[in-house]
Structure formats: structure tokens, C-alpha cells
Amino acid sequence: MGQNRKIYTAEFKSKVAMEAIRGDETINSIAKKYEIHPKQISIWKTELIEGAKDIFDRKRGKKPASEEPDREELLKTIGQLNVESDFLKNKSGLLR
């Protein structure tokens, strides 16, 4: 039968990867301590280093452009809501 794969949390992976980056211990000693293959620690270390670049690529407090709502679409939605609101007010007799 095959072995069940262990699933590690992101917190655990980052902790182990940070230990590897610090360099106070060798990757092999970290691997023995946590009972993980050294190659896996190297992979997590690389992922952490490569992912760290994204933090500095973005401007502080600003979402990436893909997450910002399109101004034109927002204006269109506002106009549509105003028309619907006026229609409903006319139907209910609130506007005269």
C-alpha cells in the first residue's frame, strides 16, 4: 500500500523555510528535527524567497489593478440604479 502524504500548514512551511533562510542550522539538521526530506525544505525556502518579491512589487496599501473596480463600470451601475430608483418612485407616486 502507498503511504499517506502529510499535509503541512502554511504557518509550518514558512517557519521551517525561515529557519533554512536564517542559516543557523544546515538544511539536513532542520530536516532531521522536523522529520522532513531536505529537498522539501529547499523547495519551501525557494517558494518563500520568490514570493517575498511580490510584497515589494506592490505599492503599500494599494490593491493590484486587477482587483480595483473599473471606473466606467461603476459609473454605469450608478446611472442604472438612479434610473431604477426614479422609476420605482414614479410608480409608487413619490415623485410628482
QUIMO-V795271 format. One record per backbone hydrogen bond with DSSP energy under -1.0 kcal/mol. NH is the residue of the N-H (numbers start at 1). CO is the residue of the C=O. If there is no record, write none. Layout:
# QUIMO-V795271
NH:CO / NH:CO
This chain:
# QUIMO-V795271
13:9 / 14:10 / 15:11 / 16:12 / 17:13 / 18:14 / 19:15 / 20:16 / 21:17 / 22:18 / 23:19 / 30:26 / 31:27 / 32:28 / 33:29 / 34:30 / 35:31 / 36:31 / 41:37 / 42:38 / 43:39 / 44:40 / 45:41 / 46:42 / 47:43 / 48:44 / 49:45 / 50:46 / 51:47 / 52:48 / 57:53 / 58:54 / 62:59 / 67:64 / 74:70 / 75:71 / 76:72 / 77:73 / 78:74 / 79:75 / 80:76 / 81:77 / 82:78 / 83:79 / 84:80 / 85:81 / 86:82 / 87:83 / 88:84 / 89:85 / 90:86 / 91:87 / 92:88 / 94:89
